[in-house]
């Protein structure tokens, strides 16, 4: 891979487009010298009478026509420049965002323990936006200016090497000042980026917890965590701009000293008879014209260093290894087995699952119960391969799940979680997510089976009703029923129910239990439940305690064992008679 392509994380097409953008910008720079050449001819014609000659109006009209033609050429070059530079950089940014998003989708869930939502959002939006701006406003122009300045310097040296040296000697000095300060830029930009991420996290937490904040009178100035994060970000932003401004201004002063140097040397040579008046004026006009784009590039060059931080963050994200596996292997049996399985969420964290040996039979209902933190949800996540086991083997139908592609494995599973995730789309499309190939009739049938049709028909536009962010316009029970409709439409052979009715009122609970009965018919079902009375009819109950299998059997068998399950069941039965005292 070419160094430039690797440096900017470009696709093959993006690298080809970048080379085209550099060529287009270089062509534009050279096209801007054409008006200068026409203007020099006009000036020479106008000062002809001062040297005893006359103005040729025929040539003046010719120069006028040339000027119009040159304006057209410059316009076409700028148009080509825009297409090759800006349009292609936007296309590259789209490709980069999609690549990052696809990569995130395939990463293990452990990534989301080490990176929060605001950081991933910054990777996808801010970092790629920085890349887009650098590739459209800085890199092509920087290379083009370097090429055009070098060529023009060589051409000017043919007329007078001393004047050419005076024109361009300050250019490398100005860029050296910027490059010398690169390490300082890097430290300031990194601190600002860290503060920006911290502030984004606090803003997200503030918005998500606004109900609690208002209920506890933490809003406004009393919510100090958000205020401190924003003030820190502001302070570091000012420090970054100040540090950048000092070096950029210094470089611009050094660069523009070249104008004075050119004028001084030109005047000296002119008075000594070593250069003619017209060539001297030409050098002065060229130096002013050449320095304009360079001054702009000096202003933008620090952003190139900031871009390196963004690139490093994107590289770090892409360095996370996605979960891979066979996407062709067919699962024919749906019994699930844990063999000596150990698991912990973090390398330095506590063991969540320890030495688990248990089987979940095919075609029946298996319940996972136990105290909070015993590992119930972790077991379901390992089955779904949201995480991989640290030790031991987890198989479905005798096939190790680590050997299966996660998305292929997902095609065999449906989920109904306690916390339902809905998208800001229509009810119809939220259900259809379960099976994007489903017909409208199949979607409606799933909705009716999940007891959704009753409340959907009461909405203004029925199934075309927009839900708002995460279904904010619906009640908890209605959202849960949509989740079940989605699972019904998928019609997967393995169903995972994680506290699906834990926080519902009796009316909604009855409706959802009826919908679940339809969902689990003939399936391998794993139920996680705190309400033990809801799983007394399960074919198998696995009791977990501190990540280990404490007991297993049917409800009656576990009651007779008089162990942990008996204790939990008895406590819940006693709590049913509890009421608020007068």
Protein Blocks (a to p, Z undefined) as FASTA:
>chain_A
ZZklmmnopafklmmmmmmmmmmmmmmmmmmmmmmmmmmmmmmmmmmmmnopacdfklmm
mmmmmmmmmmmmmmmmmmmmmmmmmmmmmmmmmmmmmmmmmmmmmpcfklmmmpcfklmm
mmmmmmmmmmmmmmmmmmmmmmmmmmmmmmmmmmmmmmommlmmmmmmmmmmmmmmmmmm
mmmmmmmmmmmmmmmmmmmmmmmmmmmmmmmmmmnopghjllmmlmmmmmmmmmmmmmmm
mmmmmmmmmmmmmmmmmmmmmmmmmmmmmmnopacfklmmmmmmmmmmmmmmmmmmmmmm
mmmmmmmmmmmmmmmmmmpccddddfkbccfbfcdcdehiacdfbfklccfbghiacddd
ehiacddeddehilpmmmmmmmnomaccfbdcddeehiafklpcfklmmmmpccddfbdc
dddddfklmmmmmomkbcfklmmmmmmmnommmmmmmpmnlmmpcebjhhllbcfklmmm
mmmmmmmmnopabdcdehkllmccfklmmmmmmmmmmmmgopacddddfblmlmmmpfbd
cddeehiafbgcdfklmmmnopmklmmmmmmmmmmmgccdZZ
